[in-house]
């Protein structure tokens, strides 16, 4: 969103510079329908483009966040599986000791 803001500010600066260097009459702006239509049309197009850019940047950020969450979930699942495998191995060793009569609790 920062790039679109910078571009918008540059365009406003350019338009103000063009306005100040040209000898324009204020009353002509209010009376001309073309000027009012141009302003509203330009603002509408700018809002559409700005909205699309905002959605695009937000969409990319959400996708990155979702990818990070999926990676963390996979890591947690791998840790749980490893812990389960260790516990199962300990249970197998205990069963072997019980079957061989080498149980230290006897």
C-alpha positions in Angstrom: 0.0 0.0 0.0 2.9 2.4 0.5 3.8 2.4 -3.2 0.2 3.4 -4.2 0.3 6.1 -1.5 3.6 7.5 -2.8 2.3 7.4 -6.4 -0.9 9.1 -5.4 1.0 11.9 -3.6 3.3 12.4 -6.6 0.3 12.7 -8.9 -1.4 15.2 -6.6 1.9 17.2 -6.5 2.2 17.2 -10.2 -1.4 18.3 -10.6 -0.9 21.1 -8.1 2.3 22.2 -9.9 0.5 22.2 -13.2 -2.4 24.2 -11.7 -0.1 26.8 -10.2 1.9 27.4 -13.4 -1.1 27.8 -15.5 -3.2 30.9 -15.3 -6.6 29.3 -14.6 -9.8 31.0 -13.7 -11.7 29.5 -10.7 -15.1 30.4 -12.0 -14.5 28.4 -15.1 -14.0 25.2 -13.1 -17.4 25.5 -11.4 -19.3 26.4 -14.5 -17.8 23.8 -16.9 -19.6 20.5 -16.8 -16.7 18.7 -18.4 -14.5 19.7 -15.5 -16.9 18.3 -12.9 -17.3 15.1 -14.9 -13.5 14.8 -15.2 -13.0 15.3 -11.5 -15.7 12.7 -10.5 -14.6 10.3 -13.2 -10.9 10.6 -12.3 -11.7 10.1 -8.6 -13.8 7.0 -9.4 -11.1 5.5 -11.6 -8.5 6.3 -8.9 -10.6 4.6 -6.2 -11.2 1.5 -8.3 -7.4 1.2 -9.0 -6.5 2.0 -5.4 -9.0 -0.6 -4.2 -7.7 -3.2 -6.5 -4.1 -2.5 -5.4 -5.1 -2.6 -1.8 -6.8 -5.9 -2.2 -3.8 -7.3 -4.2 -1.3 -6.4 -1.5 -3.6 -7.7 1.3 -4.2 -10.9 -0.6 -0.5 -11.6 -0.9 0.1 -10.8 2.8 -2.8 -13.2 3.8 -1.3 -16.0 1.5 2.1 -15.6 3.1 0.6 -15.7 6.6 -1.5 -18.8 5.7 1.6 -20.5 4.3 3.5 -19.8 7.5 0.6 -21.2 9.6 0.6 -24.4 7.5 4.3 -24.8 8.0 4.0 -24.4 11.7 1.2 -27.0 11.8 3.2 -29.5 9.8 6.1 -29.0 12.2 3.9 -29.5 15.3 2.4 -32.7 13.7 5.9 -34.0 13.0 6.9 -33.4 16.6 3.8 -35.2 17.9 4.5 -38.2 15.6 8.1 -38.3 16.8 7.0 -38.2 20.4 4.4 -40.9 19.8 7.1 -43.1 18.1 9.4 -42.7 21.1 6.5 -43.6 23.5 5.7 -46.7 21.4 9.3 -47.7 21.4 9.5 -47.5 25.2 6.3 -49.5 25.5 7.8 -52.2 23.2 11.0 -52.3 25.3 8.8 -52.7 28.4 6.9 -55.5 26.9 10.1 -57.3 25.9 11.4 -57.0 29.5 8.1 -58.3 30.8 8.2 -61.3 28.4 11.9 -62.1 29.2 11.4 -61.8 33.0 13.8 -58.9 33.2 11.4 -56.5 34.7 13.3 -54.4 37.3 10.2 -54.1 39.4 10.1 -57.8 40.2 
